[in-house]
Amino acid sequence: MFTLWMLIASGLIVGGLLVAVLCMEQTLSDNAGDL
């Protein structure tokens, strides 16, 4: 059970980091386009 929870937690953390990186790239590209 503990290993399963650790896998779920690590998956959520990795997913959150990927989403944050994608959002940052989109915002940076949008800002560059506006400039």
TARAMO-V928456 format. One record per backbone hydrogen bond with DSSP energy under -0.5 kcal/mol. CO is the residue of the C=O (numbers start at 1). NH is the residue of the N-H. E is the energy in kcal/mol with one decimal. If there is no record, write none. Layout:
CO/NH/E
CO/NH/E
This chain:
1/5/-2.6
2/6/-2.4
3/7/-2.5
4/8/-2.5
5/9/-2.8
6/10/-2.7
7/11/-2.4
8/12/-2.5
9/13/-2.4
10/14/-2.7
11/15/-2.7
12/16/-2.6
13/17/-2.4
14/18/-2.4
15/19/-2.6
16/20/-2.6
17/21/-2.6
18/22/-2.5
19/23/-2.7
20/24/-2.7
21/25/-2.6
22/26/-2.5
23/27/-2.8
24/28/-2.8
25/29/-2.6
26/30/-2.7
27/31/-2.8
28/32/-2.5
29/33/-2.5
30/34/-2.6
31/35/-2.5
